[in-house]
Every structure is written in structure tokens, then in C-alpha cells.
């Protein structure tokens, strides 16, 4: 068949909460747990299929935001681009903008 040798890919379409960063991270956590369980049961092989998350994240994914950090946490191990890591100021700014930290 023409599909032989093509590795499986899992694709999820999301529409994350528009008002709360904590809820967005919770929604992504549930999605990733579900994806891990589903692919572990279906694909016994290692490594598991690639996983693509697409859709409306309802966030700009600025450096320092929780959703940005959450999505990139497993991909930074192979990255040599240390300039793209959020700074302490990035975290402070994003926490302030999402109302988790008052600005002094």
C-alpha cells in the first residue's frame, strides 16, 4: 500500500478558555494525559507517534506565559537556542498580565 512506512501522527484541535491562563493549562494537561493514555494503548511501540496540537489557544504564547512554558517544556532538551528561553522579567510580566502577580 502507499501508506506503508509512514509513521502515525496524532492531531488534536483545541479551543482553550479565553479568560483564564490556569484553565488553559488545565485543559492542556487533560488533553496530554488523554493523548498519552490513548497512544500507549493503541501503539505499543516506542517511540509513540508525533503529536500536533492546533486550534485556538486563546493566548499569544508570549515568552514567560504558562501555556508557552507548558507546551515547550518537553521540546527544549534538544534545543541549542538558549536565547529563546524566558527571562525572569518575562515571567514577571506575564504573571502580572494574567493577574497572578502584582507589580511593585
PASEBA-1860 file (N, C-alpha, C; in nm, 3 decimals):
! residues 104
1> XXXXXXXX> 0.083/-0.118/0.000/0.000/0.000/0.000/0.088/0.125/0.000 ~ 0.033/0.237/-0.044/0.107/0.363/-0.048/0.136/0.417/0.092 ~ 0.064/0.370/0.192/0.079/0.420/0.328/0.185/0.344/0.409 ~ 0.237/0.235/0.356/0.338/0.160/0.429/0.461/0.245/0.455 ~ 0.514/0.233/0.573/0.635/0.307/0.608/0.610/0.448/0.659 ~ 0.486/0.494/0.652/0.455/0.628/0.703/0.423/0.616/0.851 ~ 0.494/0.694/0.930/0.474/0.692/1.075/0.341/0.757/1.111 ~ 0.271/0.705/1.213/0.144/0.766/1.255/0.168/0.902/1.322
9> XXXXXXXX> 0.070/0.990/1.307/0.071/1.122/1.369/-0.066/1.143/1.434 ~ -0.066/1.192/1.556/-0.189/1.224/1.626/-0.207/1.375/1.621 ~ -0.328/1.419/1.582/-0.358/1.562/1.572/-0.478/1.592/1.662 ~ -0.465/1.697/1.742/-0.575/1.742/1.828/-0.606/1.887/1.795 ~ -0.734/1.918/1.786/-0.779/2.056/1.766/-0.841/2.104/1.896 ~ -0.795/2.219/1.944/-0.841/2.269/2.074/-0.902/2.407/2.060 ~ -0.986/2.441/2.155/-1.036/2.577/2.174/-1.028/2.603/2.323 ~ -0.914/2.659/2.365/-0.887/2.677/2.507/-0.963/2.796/2.564
17> XXXXXXXX> -0.980/2.796/2.696/-1.051/2.901/2.767/-0.994/3.038/2.732 ~ -1.082/3.134/2.710/-1.040/3.267/2.665/-1.006/3.363/2.779 ~ -1.039/3.326/2.902/-1.027/3.424/3.010/-0.928/3.388/3.120 ~ -0.882/3.264/3.125/-0.805/3.221/3.241/-0.689/3.131/3.202 ~ -0.567/3.178/3.227/-0.446/3.102/3.194/-0.440/2.969/3.270 ~ -0.484/2.969/3.395/-0.484/2.846/3.475/-0.576/2.742/3.412 ~ -0.691/2.785/3.363/-0.784/2.692/3.297/-0.723/2.639/3.168 ~ -0.654/2.726/3.093/-0.590/2.680/2.968/-0.487/2.572/2.996
25> XXXXXXXX> -0.405/2.593/3.099/-0.305/2.492/3.134/-0.374/2.363/3.178 ~ -0.482/2.374/3.253/-0.559/2.256/3.294/-0.616/2.181/3.175 ~ -0.668/2.254/3.078/-0.723/2.190/2.958/-0.612/2.117/2.881 ~ -0.496/2.180/2.870/-0.384/2.115/2.800/-0.335/1.992/2.877 ~ -0.335/2.000/3.010/-0.294/1.886/3.092/-0.384/1.767/3.066 ~ -0.515/1.792/3.067/-0.611/1.683/3.042/-0.593/1.626/2.901 ~ -0.572/1.713/2.803/-0.550/1.668/2.666/-0.428/1.579/2.657 ~ -0.317/1.621/2.716/-0.193/1.543/2.708/-0.205/1.411/2.783
33> XXXXXXXX> -0.274/1.410/2.896/-0.297/1.283/2.968/-0.379/1.188/2.882 ~ -0.483/1.240/2.820/-0.569/1.158/2.735/-0.490/1.105/2.615 ~ -0.410/1.192/2.554/-0.330/1.151/2.439/-0.228/1.045/2.478 ~ -0.165/1.062/2.592/-0.065/0.964/2.638/-0.129/0.829/2.663 ~ -0.244/0.829/2.729/-0.314/0.703/2.757/-0.360/0.636/2.629 ~ -0.419/0.714/2.540/-0.471/0.659/2.414/-0.360/0.601/2.328 ~ -0.253/0.675/2.310/-0.145/0.625/2.223/-0.070/0.510/2.288 ~ -0.059/0.510/2.422/0.008/0.399/2.490/-0.070/0.270/2.469
41> XXXXXXXX> -0.203/0.279/2.471/-0.286/0.160/2.450/-0.287/0.116/2.304 ~ -0.289/0.210/2.212/-0.300/0.177/2.070/-0.166/0.142/2.007 ~ -0.063/0.219/2.043/0.069/0.200/1.984/0.164/0.151/2.092 ~ 0.187/0.024/2.094/0.275/-0.034/2.197/0.422/-0.006/2.167 ~ 0.449/0.040/2.046/0.588/0.062/2.005/0.645/0.188/2.068 ~ 0.775/0.193/2.072/0.845/0.312/2.116/0.926/0.362/2.000 ~ 0.932/0.485/1.965/0.863/0.595/2.031/0.717/0.603/1.986 ~ 0.639/0.673/2.063/0.499/0.695/2.029/0.490/0.793/1.911
49> XXXXXXXX> 0.374/0.800/1.849/0.357/0.891/1.734/0.379/1.037/1.770 ~ 0.416/1.114/1.671/0.424/1.259/1.689/0.286/1.311/1.725 ~ 0.282/1.421/1.798/0.154/1.477/1.844/0.151/1.625/1.809 ~ 0.050/1.666/1.734/0.033/1.804/1.692/-0.090/1.861/1.763 ~ -0.072/1.975/1.828/-0.183/2.046/1.891/-0.207/2.172/1.809 ~ -0.329/2.185/1.758/-0.364/2.300/1.676/-0.495/2.358/1.727 ~ -0.528/2.476/1.680/-0.656/2.535/1.715/-0.640/2.671/1.779 ~ -0.742/2.711/1.854/-0.744/2.842/1.918/-0.695/2.827/2.061
57> XXXXXXXX> -0.571/2.868/2.083/-0.512/2.859/2.217/-0.559/2.973/2.306 ~ -0.619/3.076/2.247/-0.665/3.194/2.321/-0.553/3.256/2.405 ~ -0.434/3.254/2.350/-0.319/3.318/2.414/-0.218/3.348/2.305 ~ -0.135/3.447/2.330/-0.033/3.486/2.233/0.093/3.402/2.245 ~ 0.101/3.316/2.347/0.218/3.232/2.372/0.345/3.316/2.389 ~ 0.331/3.427/2.459/0.447/3.511/2.486/0.547/3.436/2.572 ~ 0.674/3.469/2.555/0.779/3.411/2.638/0.750/3.444/2.783 ~ 0.746/3.342/2.867/0.716/3.363/3.009/0.574/3.327/3.046
65> XXXXXXXX> 0.487/3.305/2.948/0.349/3.267/2.981/0.344/3.119/3.020 ~ 0.246/3.084/3.101/0.232/2.946/3.146/0.207/2.850/3.029 ~ 0.118/2.887/2.940/0.086/2.798/2.828/0.209/2.778/2.740 ~ 0.281/2.885/2.712/0.404/2.875/2.632/0.504/2.782/2.698 ~ 0.527/2.801/2.827/0.622/2.716/2.900/0.575/2.572/2.903 ~ 0.446/2.553/2.922/0.389/2.419/2.929/0.408/2.345/2.797 ~ 0.383/2.412/2.685/0.393/2.347/2.555/0.537/2.321/2.513 ~ 0.630/2.401/2.558/0.767/2.384/2.513/0.853/2.302/2.607
73> XXXXXXXX> 0.802/2.267/2.725/0.885/2.203/2.827/0.950/2.074/2.781 ~ 0.888/1.997/2.697/0.946/1.871/2.652/1.030/1.885/2.527 ~ 1.027/2.000/2.465/1.100/2.018/2.340/1.231/2.093/2.357 ~ 1.256/2.150/2.472/1.377/2.231/2.491/1.501/2.149/2.516 ~ 1.486/2.022/2.549/1.602/1.940/2.578/1.696/1.930/2.458 ~ 1.641/1.933/2.338/1.722/1.917/2.218/1.761/2.051/2.157 ~ 1.714/2.159/2.214/1.735/2.289/2.154/1.868/2.349/2.199 ~ 1.939/2.409/2.105/2.061/2.482/2.136/2.035/2.631/2.136
81> XXXXXXXX> 1.910/2.670/2.118/1.874/2.811/2.107/1.838/2.865/2.246 ~ 1.940/2.885/2.329/1.915/2.930/2.466/1.867/3.074/2.474 ~ 1.880/3.150/2.366/1.831/3.287/2.365/1.679/3.292/2.370 ~ 1.611/3.182/2.333/1.466/3.182/2.331/1.405/3.148/2.467 ~ 1.488/3.115/2.566/1.435/3.085/2.698/1.385/3.212/2.765 ~ 1.271/3.204/2.835/1.218/3.323/2.903/1.312/3.371/3.013 ~ 1.316/3.500/3.031/1.394/3.559/3.140/1.304/3.572/3.262 ~ 1.363/3.604/3.375/1.286/3.629/3.497/1.187/3.743/3.474
89> XXXXXXXX> 1.230/3.845/3.401/1.142/3.958/3.370/1.025/3.915/3.282 ~ 1.049/3.824/3.186/0.940/3.770/3.103/0.834/3.705/3.191 ~ 0.878/3.622/3.287/0.785/3.555/3.377/0.707/3.656/3.462 ~ 0.778/3.755/3.516/0.711/3.858/3.597/0.606/3.932/3.514 ~ 0.641/3.971/3.393/0.549/4.045/3.307/0.425/3.963/3.276 ~ 0.444/3.837/3.240/0.329/3.752/3.206/0.244/3.721/3.327 ~ 0.305/3.702/3.443/0.228/3.680/3.566/0.147/3.804/3.601 ~ 0.207/3.921/3.583/0.135/4.046/3.610/0.017/4.060/3.512
97> XXXXXXXX> 0.040/4.033/3.385/-0.066/4.049/3.285/-0.179/3.949/3.303 ~ -0.149/3.833/3.356/-0.256/3.735/3.379/-0.309/3.742/3.523 ~ -0.273/3.853/3.593/-0.326/3.886/3.724/-0.286/3.786/3.833 ~ -0.171/3.718/3.816/-0.122/3.627/3.918/-0.016/3.692/4.007 ~ 0.028/3.813/3.972/0.133/3.879/4.047/0.111/4.029/4.038 ~ 0.114/4.097/4.151/0.103/4.242/4.148/0.239/4.301/4.114 ~ 0.237/4.410/4.042/0.362/4.473/4.003/0.399/4.578/4.106 ~ 0.521/4.570/4.158/0.565/4.663/4.264/0.625/4.786/4.203
END
